[in-house]
């Protein structure tokens, strides 16, 4: 009986540590996700600017007359 209580206590400690590690990893992944979203938005904005520049440079000079 005493061994069972000790085993349950140890299992509880292990689960608590695992939950703490899961929470830490979840927070880390959220931060990484946010950083990637910022980077993706920056790259999308750069591409849109590049497309606008391409339009102005090449399409704007075409004469259909």
LUMVEX-281320 format. One record per atom (N, C-alpha, C, O): residue in three letters; chain; atom name; x, y, z; residue number from 1. Coordinates in steps of 0.05 Angstrom, whole numbers. Example, Ala and Ser with C-alpha at 12.3 -4.5 7.8 and 13.67 -1.06 7.14 Angstrom:
% residues 2
R   residuo   cadena   atomo       px       py       pz   num
R       ALA        A       N      264     -114      156     1
R       ALA        A      CA      246      -90      156     1
R       ALA        A       C      264      -66      156     1
R       ALA        A       O      285      -66      169     1
R       SER        A       N      257      -45      142     2
R       SER        A      CA      273      -21      143     2
R       SER        A       C      258        1      157     2
R       SER        A       O      268       23      161     2
//
This chain:
% residues 65
R   residuo   cadena   atomo       px       py       pz   num
R       UNK        A       N       17      -24        0     1
R       UNK        A      CA        0        0        0     1
R       UNK        A       C       17       25        0     1
R       UNK        A       O       12       44      -15     1
R       UNK        A       N       38       25       17     2
R       UNK        A      CA       56       48       18     2
R       UNK        A       C       71       52       -8     2
R       UNK        A       O       75       74      -17     2
R       UNK        A       N       78       30      -21     3
R       UNK        A      CA       92       31      -47     3
R       UNK        A       C       73       43      -68     3
R       UNK        A       O       82       58      -85     3
R       UNK        A       N       48       35      -68     4
R       UNK        A      CA       29       45      -87     4
R       UNK        A       C       25       75      -84     4
R       UNK        A       O       24       90     -104     4
R       UNK        A       N       24       85      -59     5
R       UNK        A      CA       22      114      -54     5
R       UNK        A       C       47      128      -64     5
R       UNK        A       O       45      149      -76     5
R       UNK        A       N       70      117      -59     6
R       UNK        A      CA       95      129      -68     6
R       UNK        A       C       96      129      -99     6
R       UNK        A       O      105      149     -111     6
R       UNK        A       N       87      107     -112     7
R       UNK        A      CA       87      106     -141     7
R       UNK        A       C       68      127     -152     7
R       UNK        A       O       74      140     -172     7
R       UNK        A       N       44      130     -140     8
R       UNK        A      CA       25      150     -149     8
R       UNK        A       C       36      178     -145     8
R       UNK        A       O       32      196     -162     8
R       UNK        A       N       50      183     -124     9
R       UNK        A      CA       62      209     -118     9
R       UNK        A       C       83      215     -139     9
R       UNK        A       O       84      237     -150     9
R       UNK        A       N      100      195     -145    10
R       UNK        A      CA      121      199     -166    10
R       UNK        A       C      108      204     -193    10
R       UNK        A       O      117      221     -208    10
R       UNK        A       N       87      189     -200    11
R       UNK        A      CA       74      192     -225    11
R       UNK        A       C       62      220     -227    11
R       UNK        A       O       63      232     -249    11
R       UNK        A       N       51      230     -205    12
R       UNK        A      CA       39      257     -205    12
R       UNK        A       C       61      278     -210    12
R       UNK        A       O       56      297     -224    12
R       UNK        A       N       84      274     -198    13
R       UNK        A      CA      106      293     -202    13
R       UNK        A       C      116      292     -231    13
R       UNK        A       O      121      313     -243    13
R       UNK        A       N      117      269     -242    14
R       UNK        A      CA      126      266     -270    14
R       UNK        A       C      106      280     -289    14
R       UNK        A       O      114      294     -307    14
R       UNK        A       N       80      276     -284    15
R       UNK        A      CA       60      289     -300    15
R       UNK        A       C       61      319     -297    15
R       UNK        A       O       58      333     -317    15
R       UNK        A       N       65      329     -273    16
R       UNK        A      CA       67      358     -269    16
R       UNK        A       C       91      369     -284    16
R       UNK        A       O       89      390     -297    16
R       UNK        A       N      114      356     -283    17
R       UNK        A      CA      137      365     -298    17
R       UNK        A       C      132      364     -328    17
R       UNK        A       O      140      383     -342    17
R       UNK        A       N      119      343     -337    18
R       UNK        A      CA      112      341     -366    18
R       UNK        A       C       94      364     -374    18
R       UNK        A       O       97      376     -396    18
R       UNK        A       N       74      370     -358    19
R       UNK        A      CA       56      392     -364    19
R       UNK        A       C       70      419     -365    19
R       UNK        A       O       64      436     -382    19
R       UNK        A       N       89      423     -347    20
R       UNK        A      CA      105      448     -347    20
R       UNK        A       C      121      450     -373    20
R       UNK        A       O      122      471     -385    20
R       UNK        A       N      133      427     -381    21
R       UNK        A      CA      149      427     -405    21
R       UNK        A       C      131      432     -430    21
R       UNK        A       O      139      446     -448    21
R       UNK        A       N      108      420     -430    22
R       UNK        A      CA       89      424     -452    22
R       UNK        A       C       81      453     -454    22
R       UNK        A       O       80      465     -476    22
R       UNK        A       N       75      466     -431    23
R       UNK        A      CA       67      494     -431    23
R       UNK        A       C       90      512     -441    23
R       UNK        A       O       86      531     -456    23
R       UNK        A       N      115      505     -433    24
R       UNK        A      CA      138      520     -442    24
R       UNK        A       C      142      518     -472    24
R       UNK        A       O      147      537     -486    24
R       UNK        A       N      139      493     -482    25
R       UNK        A      CA      142      488     -511    25
R       UNK        A       C      120      502     -526    25
R       UNK        A       O      125      513     -548    25
R       UNK        A       N       96      502     -516    26
R       UNK        A      CA       73      515     -529    26
R       UNK        A       C       78      545     -531    26
R       UNK        A       O       73      557     -552    26
R       UNK        A       N       88      557     -510    27
R       UNK        A      CA       95      586     -511    27
R       UNK        A       C      117      592     -531    27
R       UNK        A       O      115      611     -545    27
R       UNK        A       N      137      575     -531    28
R       UNK        A      CA      159      578     -550    28
R       UNK        A       C      149      577     -579    28
R       UNK        A       O      156      593     -596    28
R       UNK        A       N      131      557     -585    29
R       UNK        A      CA      120      554     -612    29
R       UNK        A       C      103      578     -619    29
R       UNK        A       O      102      587     -642    29
R       UNK        A       N       88      589     -600    30
R       UNK        A      CA       72      613     -605    30
R       UNK        A       C       90      637     -613    30
R       UNK        A       O       83      652     -632    30
R       UNK        A       N      112      640     -599    31
R       UNK        A      CA      130      662     -605    31
R       UNK        A       C      143      658     -633    31
R       UNK        A       O      146      677     -648    31
R       UNK        A       N      150      633     -639    32
R       UNK        A      CA      162      627     -665    32
R       UNK        A       C      141      632     -687    32
R       UNK        A       O      148      642     -709    32
R       UNK        A       N      116      624     -682    33
R       UNK        A      CA       95      628     -702    33
R       UNK        A       C       91      658     -707    33
R       UNK        A       O       88      667     -730    33
R       UNK        A       N       91      674     -686    34
R       UNK        A      CA       88      703     -689    34
R       UNK        A       C      110      715     -705    34
R       UNK        A       O      106      732     -722    34
R       UNK        A       N      135      706     -700    35
R       UNK        A      CA      158      716     -715    35
R       UNK        A       C      156      709     -744    35
R       UNK        A       O      163      725     -761    35
R       UNK        A       N      147      685     -750    36
R       UNK        A      CA      144      676     -778    36
R       UNK        A       C      122      692     -792    36
R       UNK        A       O      124      698     -815    36
R       UNK        A       N      100      698     -777    37
R       UNK        A      CA       79      714     -789    37
R       UNK        A       C       89      742     -797    37
R       UNK        A       O       83      752     -818    37
R       UNK        A       N      105      754     -779    38
R       UNK        A      CA      116      780     -784    38
R       UNK        A       C      134      779     -809    38
R       UNK        A       O      133      796     -826    38
R       UNK        A       N      151      758     -810    39
R       UNK        A      CA      169      755     -833    39
R       UNK        A       C      153      751     -859    39
R       UNK        A       O      160      762     -880    39
R       UNK        A       N      132      734     -858    40
R       UNK        A      CA      116      729     -881    40
R       UNK        A       C      102      755     -891    40
R       UNK        A       O      101      760     -915    40
R       UNK        A       N       91      771     -873    41
R       UNK        A      CA       79      796     -880    41
R       UNK        A       C       99      815     -893    41
R       UNK        A       O       93      828     -913    41
R       UNK        A       N      123      815     -882    42
R       UNK        A      CA      144      832     -894    42
R       UNK        A       C      151      823     -922    42
R       UNK        A       O      153      840     -940    42
R       UNK        A       N      154      797     -926    43
R       UNK        A      CA      161      787     -952    43
R       UNK        A       C      138      791     -972    43
R       UNK        A       O      143      798     -995    43
R       UNK        A       N      113      788     -963    44
R       UNK        A      CA       91      793     -981    44
R       UNK        A       C       90      823     -989    44
R       UNK        A       O       84      829    -1012    44
R       UNK        A       N       95      840     -970    45
R       UNK        A      CA       95      869     -977    45
R       UNK        A       C      117      875     -997    45
R       UNK        A       O      113      891    -1015    45
R       UNK        A       N      141      863     -993    46
R       UNK        A      CA      163      868    -1011    46
R       UNK        A       C      156      858    -1039    46
R       UNK        A       O      162      871    -1059    46
R       UNK        A       N      143      835    -1041    47
R       UNK        A      CA      134      824    -1067    47
R       UNK        A       C      114      842    -1081    47
R       UNK        A       O      115      846    -1105    47
R       UNK        A       N       95      852    -1065    48
R       UNK        A      CA       75      870    -1077    48
R       UNK        A       C       89      896    -1087    48
R       UNK        A       O       81      906    -1108    48
R       UNK        A       N      108      906    -1073    49
R       UNK        A      CA      123      929    -1082    49
R       UNK        A       C      138      923    -1108    49
R       UNK        A       O      139      939    -1126    49
R       UNK        A       N      150      899    -1109    50
R       UNK        A      CA      165      891    -1133    50
R       UNK        A       C      146      888    -1157    50
R       UNK        A       O      153      896    -1179    50
R       UNK        A       N      122      878    -1152    51
R       UNK        A      CA      102      875    -1174    51
R       UNK        A       C       94      903    -1184    51
R       UNK        A       O       92      907    -1208    51
R       UNK        A       N       89      921    -1165    52
R       UNK        A      CA       82      948    -1173    52
R       UNK        A       C      104      961    -1190    52
R       UNK        A       O       99      974    -1210    52
R       UNK        A       N      129      957    -1181    53
R       UNK        A      CA      152      968    -1196    53
R       UNK        A       C      153      956    -1224    53
R       UNK        A       O      159      970    -1243    53
R       UNK        A       N      148      930    -1226    54
R       UNK        A      CA      148      916    -1252    54
R       UNK        A       C      126      928    -1270    54
R       UNK        A       O      131      933    -1293    54
R       UNK        A       N      102      931    -1259    55
R       UNK        A      CA       80      942    -1274    55
R       UNK        A       C       88      970    -1284    55
R       UNK        A       O       84      976    -1308    55
R       UNK        A       N       98      987    -1267    56
R       UNK        A      CA      105     1014    -1275    56
R       UNK        A       C      127     1014    -1296    56
R       UNK        A       O      126     1031    -1314    56
R       UNK        A       N      146      997    -1294    57
R       UNK        A      CA      169      997    -1312    57
R       UNK        A       C      162      985    -1339    57
R       UNK        A       O      170      997    -1360    57
R       UNK        A       N      148      963    -1340    58
R       UNK        A      CA      143      950    -1365    58
R       UNK        A       C      115      954    -1377    58
R       UNK        A       O      113      960    -1400    58
R       UNK        A       N       95      950    -1361    59
R       UNK        A      CA       68      952    -1371    59
R       UNK        A       C       61      981    -1377    59
R       UNK        A       O       46      987    -1396    59
R       UNK        A       N       71      999    -1361    60
R       UNK        A      CA       64     1027    -1364    60
R       UNK        A       C       76     1039    -1390    60
R       UNK        A       O       67     1060    -1399    60
R       UNK        A       N       96     1026    -1402    61
R       UNK        A      CA      109     1037    -1425    61
R       UNK        A       C       98     1025    -1451    61
R       UNK        A       O      107     1033    -1473    61
R       UNK        A       N       79     1007    -1450    62
R       UNK        A      CA       67      996    -1474    62
R       UNK        A       C       47     1016    -1486    62
R       UNK        A       O       29     1025    -1472    62
R       UNK        A       N       51     1021    -1512    63
R       UNK        A      CA       32     1038    -1527    63
R       UNK        A       C       15     1021    -1544    63
R       UNK        A       O       26     1004    -1560    63
R       UNK        A       N      -11     1024    -1543    64
R       UNK        A      CA      -29     1008    -1559    64
R       UNK        A       C      -39     1024    -1583    64
R       UNK        A       O      -56     1014    -1597    64
R       UNK        A       N      -28     1047    -1588    65
R       UNK        A      CA      -37     1063    -1611    65
R       UNK        A       C      -22     1056    -1636    65
R       UNK        A       O      -27     1067    -1657    65
//
